[in-house]
């Protein structure tokens, strides 16, 4: 016990030294003070450095404050002030200071307080306030702690011994200047034999090589102890996760040493034949592989890689033919894309496998001997001329015969042996090339079809004579002089010439007597027409016709006769024929304008006549039924009741009425109105004439209904005959009117001559339904 107390005091000596220096400084300051003789010398505080141990549960006496003025009469009162003064207590009479709370140096290691002494007899301070320091002494009460957790590290696999992995650091909150409280040593608790740690630095290093393919993650535990690991030291631990990164230390290996695939000979280029697969224990880019074909002189197959599955896809690079070769044997090679030559050379980091590809036979379409044909024939050859021959064969072993068909032009045909002949005479100027398509079909299997293009070129023969290159509108002025240039002409030839065309211009034999103009050949495919006299007369000879012969340089040479029309023009003093051309143009334009105006006038007249006819027709239809007018409507009489029929047989003797239709007496001539009424009464009798009248009325109704221009007149009601229910004739009052009275039937005139004649013959009445 005494040993521990002595030990603490020994440890307190370095802490008390600053306090002793502060006390000496205060004393020296007090000695240096000088005051006048009239003032009393002021006393000073008397104390020693104050220290206290942390984490003590009991009350500790820190020290004692005393003023040198204090004579022990208990009249002085001591007070303690400042931040943290509540952690201490002071005896007001003696000035003794004690710690009343457990102190933690890591929270507060130094308390700066103020002391005050008051003379209670006078109630005033006898000393000035002064600061003093209480230091908290450290004890080893904090263990080391790792502040940067969690720790993770990555190191390449197969790294050599001593390779740096990571550094761990622990902190101790204790005072590093007090003993070995904060002196830390590191120790590896778990991770042997692959890792080690440096005791003082905390650096972790590799102690043995590791293979990621066996284990890729390691968990290492590091312990940190303070007080240099002495008895009573505190410790803390941390965990370090160490991952091994991959290096390319494994080569890819095929899963199978032998692969067998089949491919049809009709398969197109790029067809997938099969898949091969190699595996690699490495990961990431170190596991990326590339496949290739070894010792393949034919270059028929190729291998591409599926980046998602790392599979090798064998594809067809060239067409295969069962008739030529039925199977192929190839060797495939696989290697890593990223190879570290220091770890493994390229030839070591690879493996191979054998692939056998069987070709299956297929019925193939015909094959033409050439991909396309170019044939030649001169133009003008007769029907049936042979142009050329095409040929196709069956690539299969059975060698089926061929049938040929030709499309593209009706000018050619093809026979069974592939010979192309003409069916019409060819003209190069119409078409110099023909694009034909020949189709070959196997006789044994008509679905096997192939086609080839045939291009027929038609050679030129000199069968077209030269002609004027354009239409020449030539004028000569009346006041032209002899030798004046009238026109420069040129020629064209629709034939194709191996050499450049050359044309020869000359007068025709019929035109030798024409001495008004002369022709000069420029020997450059042009000729010039010159005036051969001075002055022309527009009235006497307004137009000249010059016949010109043009010959080409073909074999045989062809000649054409061309007529050049030369018009005489009044050019005026300017002697410029352009004015003549303008006059002709203005004349043509004027003529066209007058013709257009005349045509427009004719069209307007025709339309006006047409509208006039429509208007007259509409007016006629509006007056067809004058009974719709207001004046006629006032004269309409309606009879809503009829006689009693058979019930009235007792009142009238209808026998006489019936007999009147058979035996008619000759009566004296009556007026026109009376005759109409008589005909009307006769038409009311039952007889064959009533059917004719009904037919006529129905036709008129149908005509009115189908006429789109007719107004919606009321329906026609006729009283031409009576029903069979009565033995009497019509009882209409029209017949009972006075026959001698003249009635006005002028309204019948508006119904037209035909209707009026029928009315006079049969008698009728038109009554609208109002």
C-alpha positions in Angstrom: 0.0 0.0 0.0 2.8 2.4 0.9 4.6 1.4 -2.2 1.6 2.4 -4.4 1.2 5.7 -2.6 4.9 6.4 -3.1 4.7 5.5 -6.7 1.9 8.0 -7.3 3.8 10.8 -5.6 6.9 10.0 -7.7 4.7 10.2 -10.8 3.4 13.5 -9.6 6.8 15.2 -9.5 6.9 16.1 -13.2 3.4 17.5 -12.9 4.2 19.6 -9.8 7.2 21.2 -11.5 5.2 23.7 -13.5 3.3 24.6 -10.3 6.6 25.3 -8.5 7.8 27.5 -11.3 4.5 29.4 -11.1 5.0 29.9 -7.3 8.5 31.1 -7.7 7.4 33.5 -10.4 4.7 34.9 -8.2 7.2 35.4 -5.3 9.7 37.1 -7.6 7.0 39.4 -8.8 6.0 40.2 -5.3 9.6 41.0 -4.4 10.0 43.4 -7.3 7.1 45.5 -6.3 8.0 48.9 -4.9 5.6 51.2 -3.1 5.9 54.7 -1.7 6.6 55.1 2.0 3.1 56.4 2.6 1.6 53.0 1.5 1.5 49.8 3.5 3.3 46.8 1.8 0.6 44.4 0.4 0.8 40.7 1.3 0.5 37.8 -1.1 -1.1 34.3 -1.4 0.7 31.3 -0.1 0.0 28.0 -1.8 1.6 25.0 -3.4 0.8 23.2 -6.8 -2.4 21.2 -6.7 -2.8 17.8 -8.3 -5.5 15.1 -8.0 -5.9 11.6 -9.3 -8.8 10.8 -11.8 -11.4 8.2 -11.3 -11.2 8.3 -7.4 -14.4 7.5 -5.6 -13.3 8.9 -2.2 -12.9 12.5 -1.4 -9.3 13.6 -2.1 -7.6 16.6 -0.4 -6.0 18.6 -3.1 -4.2 21.3 -1.1 -4.6 24.4 1.0 -5.0 28.1 0.2 -3.6 30.7 2.7 -2.9 34.4 2.7 0.2 35.5 4.5 -2.0 38.1 6.2 -4.0 35.3 7.9 -2.8 35.3 11.6 -5.2 32.5 12.6 -7.8 34.6 14.3 -10.5 33.1 12.1 -11.6 36.4 10.7 -10.6 35.5 7.2 -13.0 33.7 4.8 -11.8 31.8 1.7 -13.8 31.3 -1.4 -13.3 29.3 -4.6 -14.5 30.6 -8.0 -14.3 29.7 -11.6 -15.5 27.1 -14.2 -15.4 23.6 -12.6 -15.3 25.0 -9.0 -18.3 22.8 -8.3 -16.1 19.7 -8.5 -14.2 20.9 -5.4 -15.0 22.2 -1.9 -13.0 24.6 0.2 -12.9 25.2 4.0 -13.7 28.8 4.3 -11.7 29.2 7.5 -8.7 27.0 6.7 -8.6 27.3 2.9 -8.2 23.5 2.5 -9.4 22.2 -1.0 -10.9 18.7 -1.6 -12.2 17.0 -4.7 -15.8 16.0 -4.0 -16.5 14.3 -7.4 -14.9 11.6 -9.5 -12.8 13.3 -12.1 -12.0 12.1 -15.6 -8.8 13.3 -17.1 -9.9 12.4 -20.6 -12.8 14.8 -20.2 -11.0 17.6 -18.4 -7.4 17.4 -17.4 -6.9 20.9 -16.1 -9.0 23.2 -13.8 -8.2 26.9 -13.7 -9.9 28.4 -10.6 -9.8 31.7 -8.8 -9.2 32.2 -5.1 -10.6 35.0 -2.9 -10.1 35.8 0.8 -12.4 38.2 2.7 -11.8 39.8 6.1 -15.2 39.2 7.7 -14.6 41.9 10.3 -14.5 44.6 7.7 -16.3 42.7 4.9 -13.6 43.4 2.3 -11.1 41.4 0.4 -7.7 41.5 1.8 -6.1 39.9 -1.2 -6.6 40.4 -4.9 -8.3 37.5 -6.8 -5.7 35.1 -8.1 -5.9 32.1 -10.4 -4.5 28.8 -9.6 -4.3 25.4 -11.4 -5.5 22.0 -10.4 -4.1 19.2 -12.6 -5.9 15.8 -12.9 -3.3 13.0 -12.9 -3.9 10.1 -15.4 -4.4 6.5 -14.6 -4.6 3.6 -17.2 -8.3 3.5 -17.5 -8.8 3.4 -21.3 -8.1 0.5 -23.6 -6.7 0.9 -27.2 -9.4 1.4 -29.8 -9.3 1.0 -33.6 -11.0 4.1 -35.1 -10.9 3.2 -38.8 -13.0 0.0 -38.7 -14.0 -2.0 -40.7 -10.7 -2.8 -42.3 -10.7 -4.3 -45.8 -7.8 -5.1 -48.1 -7.2 -6.6 -51.5 -4.0 -8.4 -52.4 -3.1 -10.4 -55.6 -3.1 -14.1 -55.1 0.3 -15.8 -55.1 2.0 -12.7 -53.8 5.4 -13.3 -52.3 6.2 -13.2 -48.6 6.6 -9.8 -47.1 4.0 -8.2 -49.4 2.3 -5.3 -47.7 -1.4 -5.8 -47.2 -2.7 -3.0 -44.9 -1.8 -1.0 -41.8 -4.1 -0.9 -38.8 -3.9 1.8 -36.1 -5.2 1.9 -32.6 -5.6 5.0 -30.3 -5.4 5.2 -26.5 -7.1 8.0 -24.7 -4.8 7.9 -21.7 -2.0 10.5 -21.2 1.0 9.4 -23.3 3.3 11.4 -21.0 2.3 9.4 -18.0 4.2 6.2 -17.8 3.3 3.7 -20.6 -0.4 4.2 -20.5 -0.6 5.0 -24.2 2.3 2.8 -25.5 0.6 0.2 -27.7 1.9 -3.1 -29.1 0.1 -5.1 -31.9 -0.4 -8.8 -32.0 -1.9 -11.3 -34.6 -4.5 -13.4 -32.9 -5.9 -15.1 -36.1 -4.5 -15.3 -39.6 -1.5 -17.6 -39.3 0.4 -18.8 -41.2 -0.5 -16.6 -44.1 -0.2 -13.2 -42.5 1.9 -11.4 -39.9 1.8 -8.0 -38.2 4.5 -5.6 -37.1 4.2 -5.1 -33.3 4.8 -1.4 -33.2 3.5 -0.2 -36.5 0.4 -2.4 -37.1 1.5 -3.2 -40.7 0.1 -6.5 -41.9 2.2 -8.5 -44.4 1.9 -11.8 -46.2 3.8 -14.7 -44.7 2.9 -17.4 -47.2 1.7 -17.6 -50.9 -2.0 -18.1 -51.3 -4.1 -19.4 -54.2 -7.4 -17.6 -54.9 -8.8 -20.7 -56.6 -8.5 -22.5 -53.2 -9.7 -19.7 -50.9 -10.4 -16.1 -52.0 -11.1 -14.4 -48.6 -9.4 -14.4 -45.2 -10.5 -13.0 -41.9 -7.5 -11.7 -39.7 -7.9 -10.5 -36.1 -5.4 -8.0 -34.7 -5.0 -7.2 -30.9 -3.6 -3.9 -29.5 -2.3 -3.7 -25.9 -1.2 -0.6 -24.0 1.6 -0.3 -21.4 3.8 -2.2 -23.8 1.9 -5.3 -22.9 3.0 -5.2 -19.2 0.7 -6.8 -16.5 -2.4 -4.7 -16.0 -2.4 -3.5 -19.6 -5.7 -3.0 -21.4 -6.3 -4.3 -25.0 -8.7 -4.0 -28.0 -9.2 -6.0 -31.2 -10.2 -5.5 -34.8 -11.0 -7.7 -37.7 -9.4 -7.3 -41.1 -11.1 -8.8 -44.2 -8.5 -9.6 -46.8 -9.6 -10.6 -50.4 -7.3 -12.2 -52.9 -7.5 -10.7 -56.4 -7.2 -13.0 -59.4 -4.2 -13.3 -61.6 -4.2 -15.3 -64.8 -2.5 -18.4 -63.5 -4.8 -20.9 -65.0 -5.2 -21.8 -68.7 -8.6 -22.6 -70.3 -9.4 -26.3 -70.9 -12.0 -27.8 -73.2 -14.8 -29.7 -71.5 -14.7 -32.3 -74.3 -11.7 -33.6 -76.2 -13.8 -34.5 -79.3 -16.8 -32.8 -80.9 -19.0 -34.1 -83.8 -21.3 -31.8 -85.9 -23.3 -32.0 -89.1 -24.0 -29.4 -91.7 -26.2 -29.5 -94.8 -24.5 -28.6 -98.1 -27.3 -26.2 -98.8 -26.6 -24.2 -95.6 -25.8 -20.6 -96.3 -22.6 -18.8 -95.2 -22.7 -17.8 -91.6 -24.8 -20.8 -90.5 -24.0 -21.9 -86.9 -22.8 -25.5 -86.9 -22.4 -26.1 -83.2 -20.9 -24.9 -79.9 -17.7 -25.8 -78.1 -17.0 -24.8 -74.5 -13.8 -24.4 -72.4 -13.6 -23.5 -68.7 -11.1 -21.4 -66.8 -10.7 -21.3 -63.0 -9.8 -17.6 -63.2 -12.4 -14.9 -63.1 -13.0 -11.5 -64.8 -10.9 -10.6 -67.7 -8.5 -13.4 -66.8 -11.2 -15.9 -67.8 -11.9 -14.3 -71.1 -11.1 -16.7 -73.9 -10.7 -16.6 -77.7 -11.2 -19.6 -80.0 -9.4 -20.2 -83.3 -9.1 -22.9 -86.0 -5.6 -24.5 -86.3 -4.1 -25.7 -89.5 -7.2 -25.0 -91.6 -6.0 -24.4 -95.2 -9.5 -24.5 -96.7 -10.8 -21.7 -94.5 -14.2 -23.2 -94.6 -15.0 -22.8 -90.9 -14.6 -20.2 -88.3 -15.2 -19.8 -84.5 -16.7 -16.7 -82.9 -17.3 -16.3 -79.1 -20.4 -15.6 -77.2 -19.3 -12.9 -74.7 -22.1 -13.8 -72.3 -21.4 -17.5 -72.0 -17.8 -17.6 -73.2 -18.9 -20.4 -75.6 -17.2 -20.9 -79.0 -19.7 -20.9 -81.9 -18.5 -22.8 -85.0 -19.9 -21.1 -88.1 -19.7 -21.8 -91.9 -17.3 -19.5 -93.6 -17.6 -21.0 -97.1 -20.1 -23.1 -98.9 -19.6 -26.9 -98.6 -20.4 -29.4 -101.4 -21.2 -33.0 -100.5 -20.2 -34.1 -104.0 -16.7 -32.7 -103.5 -16.1 -33.6 -99.8 -18.4 -35.3 -97.4 -16.7 -34.5 -94.0 -14.1 -32.2 -92.5 -11.8 -32.7 -89.6 -10.5 -29.5 -87.8 -8.7 -28.7 -84.6 -9.9 -25.9 -82.4 -7.7 -23.9 -80.1 -8.6 -21.8 -77.0 -6.5 -19.4 -75.1 -6.9 -16.5 -72.7 -7.2 -13.0 -74.2 -5.1 -11.4 -71.5 -1.9 -13.4 -70.8 0.9 -12.5 -68.4 3.9 -13.8 -70.1 5.9 -13.8 -66.9 3.4 -16.1 -65.2 2.6 -18.3 -68.2 3.8 -18.1 -71.8 1.2 -18.0 -74.5 1.8 -21.5 -75.8 1.5 -22.9 -72.3 -1.7 -21.0 -71.6 -3.8 -22.8 -74.3 -5.5 -26.1 -75.1 -7.0 -27.8 -78.2 -9.8 -30.1 -79.2 -10.7 -32.0 -82.3 -13.9 -31.3 -84.3 -15.4 -33.5 -87.0 -18.0 -31.9 -89.4 -20.2 -34.3 -91.4 -21.7 -32.8 -94.7 -25.2 -33.9 -95.5 -26.3 -34.3 -99.1 -29.2 -32.1 -100.3 -31.0 -31.8 -103.6 -29.5 -28.6 -105.0 -30.8 -26.3 -107.7 -29.2 -26.2 -111.1 -26.0 -24.3 -111.5 -25.2 -22.2 -114.5 -21.8 -22.4 -116.0 -21.4 -18.7 -115.8 -22.8 -16.2 -113.3 -24.1 -14.1 -116.2 -23.9 -14.1 -120.0 -23.1 -11.3 -122.5 -24.3 -12.1 -126.0 -23.9 -10.0 -129.2 -26.0 -9.8 -132.4 -26.1 -7.3 -135.3 -29.3 -5.4 -135.8 -31.6 -6.3 -138.6 -31.2 -10.1 -138.4 -34.2 -12.1 -139.4 -36.5 -14.2 -137.3 -34.9 -17.3 -135.8 -31.3 -16.0 -135.7 -29.2 -17.7 -133.0 -28.0 -15.2 -130.4 -26.1 -17.6 -128.2 -26.3 -20.5 -125.8 -26.6 -20.8 -122.0 -26.1 -24.0 -120.0 -26.9 -25.2 -116.5 -26.2 -28.5 -114.8 -27.5 -30.4 -111.8 -24.8 -30.4 -109.2 -26.2 -33.6 -107.6 -25.1 -37.1 -108.5 -28.2 -38.0 -110.4 -27.6 -35.3 -113.1 -31.2 -34.3 -113.8 -31.9 -32.9 -117.3 -32.7 -29.2 -117.6 -35.6 -27.2 -119.0 -35.1 -23.5 -119.8 -37.4 -20.5 -119.7 -36.7 -17.0 -120.9 -38.2 -13.8 -119.5 -37.5 -10.1 -120.0 -38.4 -9.5 -123.6 -40.7 -10.8 -126.3 -37.9 -10.3 -128.9 -36.2 -13.6 -127.9 -37.0 -17.2 -127.2 -35.0 -20.2 -125.9 -35.2 -23.9 -126.8 -34.6 -27.0 -124.7 -30.8 -27.0 -125.1 -30.4 -23.4 -123.9 -30.1 -21.8 -127.3 -31.5 -18.2 -127.5 -33.0 -17.2 -130.8 -34.7 -14.0 -132.1 -38.4 -13.8 -132.6 -38.5 -10.3 -134.2 -36.1 -8.2 -136.1 -33.9 -6.1 -133.8 -33.3 -2.4 -134.2 -30.4 -0.9 -132.3 -31.9 2.6 -132.5 -34.9 1.3 -130.6 -32.9 -0.7 -128.0 -29.2 -1.3 -127.9 -29.3 -3.7 -124.9 -31.7 -6.3 -123.7 -31.7 -7.6 -120.1 -33.0 -11.1 -120.1 -33.4 -13.7 -117.4 -33.0 -17.4 -118.1 -34.5 -19.9 -115.7 -33.4 -23.5 -115.5 -35.6 -26.1 -113.9 -34.7 -29.7 -113.1 -36.8 -32.3 -114.9 -36.9 -34.7 -111.9 -37.7 -31.9 -109.4 -39.4 -28.9 -110.9 -39.1 -27.0 -107.6 -35.3 -26.8 -108.0 -34.9 -23.6 -110.0 -32.0 -21.3 -110.8 -31.8 -18.2 -112.9 -29.0 -16.2 -114.6 -29.0 -12.9 -116.3 -28.3 -12.6 -120.0 -27.3 -9.3 -121.5 -27.8 -9.1 -125.3 -26.0 -6.2 -127.1 -27.3 -5.2 -130.5 -24.6 -4.2 -132.9 -25.1 -1.2 -135.1 -25.4 -1.3 -138.9 -25.7 1.8 -141.0 -29.4 1.7 -141.6 -30.3 5.3 -140.8 -29.6 8.2 -143.1 -28.4 11.5 -141.6 -30.9 14.3 -141.2 -31.1 17.9 -140.0 -30.1 18.2 -136.4 -33.1 20.5 -135.8 -36.0 22.3 -137.4 -34.6 25.4 -139.1 -36.8 28.5 -139.3 -34.7 30.4 -141.9 -35.3 34.0 -143.1 -33.6 36.1 -145.7 -34.0 39.9 -145.9 -35.4 41.5 -149.1 -32.4 43.7 -149.2 -29.9 40.9 -148.7 -26.7 41.1 -150.7 -24.9 38.3 -152.6 -22.7 36.1 -150.5 -24.5 37.0 -147.3 -24.8 34.1 -144.8 -28.5 33.0 -144.5 -28.3 29.9 -142.4 -25.7 27.5 -140.9 -27.0 23.9 -140.8 -25.8 20.7 -139.1 -26.9 17.0 -139.2 -27.3 14.1 -136.9 -27.3 10.3 -137.4 -29.1 7.9 -135.1 -26.6 5.2 -136.0 -23.7 4.4 -133.8 -20.4 4.9 -135.5 -17.1 3.2 -134.5 -15.4 6.3 -135.7 -16.7 9.9 -135.4 -19.6 10.7 -137.7 -18.7 12.7 -140.7 -21.4 14.3 -142.9 -21.2 15.6 -146.5 -23.6 18.4 -147.6 -24.5 19.1 -151.3 -27.2 20.4 -153.6 -29.6 17.8 -155.0 -29.8 17.3 -158.7 -33.3 18.7 -158.7 -32.1 21.9 -157.1 -29.3 22.7 -159.5 -31.4 25.3 -161.3 -32.1 27.2 -158.0 -29.5 29.9 -158.3 -30.8 32.1 -155.5 -28.8 30.3 -152.8 -25.7 28.3 -152.7 -24.3 25.7 -150.2 -20.8 25.5 -148.9 -19.7 22.4 -146.9 -17.5 23.4 -144.0 -16.0 19.8 -143.7 -16.8 19.9 -139.9 -20.3 18.4 -140.1 -21.8 21.8 -140.8 -22.6 23.7 -144.0 -23.4 27.3 -144.6 -26.2 28.6 -146.9 -25.3 31.8 -148.7 -27.3 34.3 -150.7 -26.4 33.9 -154.4 -28.0 37.2 -155.5 -28.7 40.7 -154.4 -32.2 41.6 -153.3 -35.5 39.5 -153.0 -39.1 40.4 -153.5 -41.4 39.5 -150.7 -44.6 39.9 -152.8 -43.4 37.9 -155.8 -41.4 35.1 -154.1 -42.1 35.0 -150.4 -40.8 31.5 -149.9 -37.9 29.5 -151.3 -37.4 25.7 -150.9 -33.8 24.5 -151.0 -33.2 20.7 -151.4 -30.1 19.5 -149.6 -28.4 16.1 -149.8 -26.6 14.9 -146.6 -24.4 11.7 -146.7 -22.7 9.9 -143.9 -19.4 8.0 -143.7 -21.0 4.6 -142.9 -20.5 1.4 -144.8 -22.4 1.5 -147.0 -22.9 5.3 -147.0 -26.5 6.5 -146.7 -27.8 9.8 -148.1 -30.9 11.7 -147.2 -32.8 14.5 -148.9 -33.8 17.4 -146.7 -35.7 20.5 -147.6 -34.8 23.9 -146.1 -37.6 26.4 -146.2 -36.3 30.0 -146.6 -38.8 32.8 -146.0 -38.3 36.3 -147.4 -38.8 39.0 -144.8 -38.9 42.7 -144.8 -36.1 43.4 -142.3 -35.8 47.1 -142.9 -32.6 48.9 -142.8 -31.3 46.9 -139.9 -31.2 43.7 -142.1 -31.6 41.6 -138.9 -33.7 38.5 -139.5 -34.4 38.2 -135.7 -37.2 40.8 -136.2 -38.7 38.4 -138.8 -38.8 35.6 -136.2 -40.4 37.9 -133.7 -43.0 39.0 -136.2 -43.9 35.4 -136.9 -44.1 34.6 -133.2 -46.3 37.6 -132.6 -48.5 36.5 -135.5 -48.9 33.0 -134.1 -49.5 34.4 -130.6 -52.1 36.8 -132.0 -53.8 34.1 -133.9 -53.9 31.9 -130.9 -55.4 34.7 -128.8 -58.1 35.4 -131.4 -58.9 31.7 -131.6 -59.1 31.4 -127.8 -61.5 34.4 -127.7 -63.7 33.0 -130.4 -63.9 29.6 -128.6 -64.8 31.3 -125.4 -67.6 33.3 -127.1 -69.0 30.1 -128.7 -68.9 28.4 -125.3 -70.8 31.3 -123.7 -73.4 31.3 -126.5 -74.0 27.5 -126.1 -74.3 27.8 -122.3 -76.7 30.7 -122.7 -78.9 28.8 -125.1 -78.9 25.8 -122.8 -80.0 27.9 -119.8 -82.7 29.5 -121.9 -84.1 26.1 -122.8 -84.1 25.1 -119.1 -85.9 28.3 -118.2 -88.6 27.8 -120.9 -89.0 24.2 -119.8 -89.4 25.2 -116.2 -91.9 27.8 -117.1 -93.9 25.3 -119.2 -93.9 22.9 -116.2 -95.1 25.6 -113.9 -98.1 26.4 -116.2 -98.9 22.7 -116.9 -101.6 22.7 -114.2 -103.3 26.1 -114.2 -105.8 24.9 -111.7 -103.2 25.8 -109.0 -103.7 29.5 -109.6 -105.8 31.5 -107.3 -108.5 32.4 -109.9 -109.1 28.9 -110.9 -109.2 27.6 -107.3 -112.2 29.9 -106.6 -114.2 28.0 -109.3 -113.7 24.6 -107.8 -116.8 22.7 -106.6 -116.5 19.7 -104.4 -119.1 17.0 -104.1 -118.6 14.9 -101.1 -121.7 12.7 -101.5 -122.8 10.3 -104.2 -126.2 8.9 -105.1 -127.7 6.0 -103.3 -126.7 3.6 -106.1 -129.0 0.6 -106.2 -131.0 2.1 -103.3 -132.2 4.9 -105.6 -133.4 2.6 -108.3 -137.0 3.4 -107.4 -136.5 7.1 -107.8 -134.9 7.0 -111.3 -135.3 4.8 -114.3 -131.7 4.1 -115.2 -132.7 1.8 -118.1 -133.1 4.8 -120.4 -129.7 6.0 -119.3 -128.1 2.8 -120.3 -129.8 2.6 -123.6 -128.6 6.0 -124.5 -125.1 4.6 -124.9 -126.2 2.3 -127.6 -128.8 4.2 -129.6 -128.0 7.8 -129.9 -130.3 10.1 -131.7 -129.0 12.6 -134.1 -129.4 15.9 -132.4 -129.1 19.4 -133.8 -125.8 21.1 -133.7 -125.0 22.6 -130.3 -122.4 24.9 -129.1 -118.9 24.0 -128.3 -119.6 23.9 -124.6 -122.5 21.7 -125.0 -120.5 19.3 -127.1 -117.8 19.0 -124.5 -120.4 18.4 -121.8 -122.0 15.7 -124.0 -118.7 14.0 -124.6 -118.0 14.2 -120.9 -121.3 12.6 -120.1 -120.7 9.8 -122.7 -117.3 9.2 -121.2 -118.8 8.5 -117.8 -120.6 5.4 -119.2 -119.0 2.1 -118.5 -117.3 0.9 -121.7 -113.9 -0.1 -123.2 -112.9 3.6 -123.6 -112.6 4.0 -119.8 -109.5 1.6 -119.7 -107.8 3.8 -122.4 -108.4 6.9 -120.4 -107.2 5.3 -117.2 -104.0 4.3 -119.0 -103.5 7.8 -120.3 -104.0 9.3 -116.8 -101.6 6.9 -115.2 -98.9 7.7 -117.9 -99.4 11.4 -117.1 -99.1 10.8 -113.4 -95.9 8.7 -113.9 -94.4 11.5 -116.1 -95.2 14.1 -113.5 -93.8 12.0 -110.7 -90.5 11.3 -112.5 -90.0 14.8 -113.7 -87.4 16.4 -111.3 -88.4 19.9 -112.4 -92.2 19.5 -111.8 -93.6 21.3 -108.8 -95.4 19.3 -106.1 -98.9 19.6 -107.6 -101.8 17.9 -106.0 -102.8 14.5 -107.3 -105.1 14.2 -110.3 -108.6 12.9 -109.6 -110.7 11.7 -112.5 -114.3 11.1 -112.9 -114.1 9.2 -116.2 -116.1 6.2 -115.0 -118.3 5.1 -112.2 -117.8 2.1 -110.0 -119.8 -1.1 -110.7 -121.7 -0.8 -107.5 -124.4 1.4 -109.2 -126.4 0.6 -112.2 -126.8 4.3 -112.9 -124.3 6.4 -114.6 -122.5 9.3 -113.0 -124.6 11.6 -110.8 -122.1 14.4 -111.1 -123.8 17.8 -111.3 -121.7 18.7 -114.3 -124.1 16.7 -116.4 -127.2 18.3 -114.7 -126.2 21.7 -115.7 -128.1 23.5 -118.4 -126.8 22.3 -121.7 -127.8 25.5 -123.3 -125.7 27.6 -120.9 -122.3 28.4 -122.2 -119.5 27.3 -119.9 -116.0 28.7 -119.8 -113.5 25.9 -120.6 -110.6 28.1 -121.5 -108.5 26.5 -118.7 -108.3 23.4 -120.9 -106.1 25.4 -123.3 -103.4 25.6 -120.7 -103.2 21.8 -120.6 -101.7 21.5 -124.0 -103.1 20.5 -127.4 -102.7 16.8 -126.7 -104.5 16.8 -123.4 -107.3 19.0 -124.8 -107.9 16.6 -127.7 -108.1 13.8 -125.3 -110.5 15.8 -123.2 -112.7 16.5 -126.1 -112.7 12.8 -127.0 -113.2 11.2 -123.6 -114.1 14.0 -121.3 -112.3 14.6 -118.0 -112.1 16.7 -115.0 -109.1 17.6 -112.9 -109.7 18.6 -109.4 -106.9 19.3 -106.8 -107.2 18.2 -103.2 -107.3 21.3 -101.2 
